[in-house]
Amino acid sequence: MKSFNFNTTTKILFGKNKAEEMIPEIKSRGNSLLLAYGGGSIKKNGVYDKVVSLLKDNNIKFKELSGIEPNPRISSVREGVKICRENNLDFILAVGGGSVVDACKAIAAGVSYDGDPWDFMMMKAKVKNPLPIGVVLTLAATGTEMNGNAVISNEETLQKRPMGAPSLCPAFSVMDPVYTYSVNKWHTAAGATDIISHVFEFYFTPDKDAFVTDGVAEAIMKTCIEYGRKAIDSPEDYEARANLMWAGTLAINGLLSLGKTGGGDWATHMIEHEISAIYDLTHGAGLAIVFPAWMQYVLDEDNAWKFAKMARNVFGVKIEDDIEAAKKGIEEVKKYFKSLDMPLSLKDVDIDDQYLEEMGEKCTLFGAVGVMRKLEAKDVTAILKAAL
C-alpha cells in the first residue's frame, strides 16, 4: 500500500428524522443563509416544508434560489453568488441531489472571488475563503455530500468541467433515506449506476497490494448490485434506500483512494461529461453507456488481472484465464446496467456521431486522461465510436 493522509470534515447525520439536528450546526456558523434547491420535487414530497419550518422556528433568516437544473448550469451559480452578496448571507443550505449540492459548492467559492465563477472550472482561479455549506440530501448518486468536488456545465460553451477544494466539503449532511422514497425509477437507476461507476474509477488502478481498499470497493459494488433493482421496484424499501445512500457516500468520500496510485482513473467520467455537456443526458445513463466501452478499450495483458479480480470477486466468474475472465466481467457489468433499464449505447439515447471528435478534443483539453491507460483525444473518440 502507498502512504496516505486521510481527514474528513463533514458531519454525517444519517437516518430517519435527522433534519432537526442540523439547526445547531447552522447556528454555530451563521444566522442567515441561501436555501437552494432544484425544480420543485422537494415541495411535492414535503421536504421543503420541513426545512422551512425548522429554519423559521429557529429564527434563521434565508433567501431562496430555486430551479437548479440537473447538470447544474453556471448561470445558476452566478445567480446564487449575486443573492449571497446582495443579502450578506453567511451560510448555504443545499436541499436536493448532487446537482444542487455541486451548484452550491461553486456558489460558496464564488462569493469571495472577484472574477467569474467559471474561472474555477477552467483552472484560472483557486478556491479561497468559501462560505460554509450544509446539505439535506434527497438522492443517492453523486456522493458530493461528503467531498469537496463539484461539476458545473456552461450552457454557452457546451462545456462541463470539474472543480474542487478541501474547503468545499460540506460542514454537515443530513441523510434521511426516507427523503429518497419519491425519486422516480429512472433517477434511482441512474443514481445506482453513478455510485458503482465512482467505485470503478477508484478500483481500476495498477495497484496490486491495496487489499483492504479494493475489498471495500468490491463490497460497495455488491451493495449496488443487491439493492439497485430493489429500490426501483420497491421505492419505499427503507433498507434498499439506506444501503444505496450510504454506498453513494462511501464511494467517493476519499476512502477508496487510500493506499493507491493517485486519485483513481476518472477517464470515463471525463468522457461522459462531454456527452452530457452537449446533450444534457442524465449523468448515470451516460456512464452506463461509456463504462463498458472504456473497459473493452483499455483491457490488455498487463491490466487484465484487475478486471478479472472484479469479475471473480464481485460477479462470481469462475474462469481461470485472466483475459477471458475480464471479458466475462465486462459483460456482467453490461448486464447489470441493463437490469436497471439503463441505456447501453449512444443510439439508445438518440445520439449520433456528429460531435465525437469535438468531444475527444474537449475531454483532453488539459492533457491526456486516465490511469489504467493514458487516453489522448483520438482514444476518447475511439471509445465514443465504440459506444454508438
Helices and strands as residue ranges (DSSP letters): E 11-14, G 19-21, H 22-27, E 32-36, H 41-44, H 47-57, E 61-65, H 74-86, E 91-96, H 98-110, H 118-121, E 133-137, G 144-146, E 149-154, E 159-164, G 166-168, E 172-175, G 177-180, H 185-203, H 211-233, H 238-251, G 255-257, H 267-279, H 283-298, H 304-315, H 322-339, G 346-349, H 356-363, H 377-386
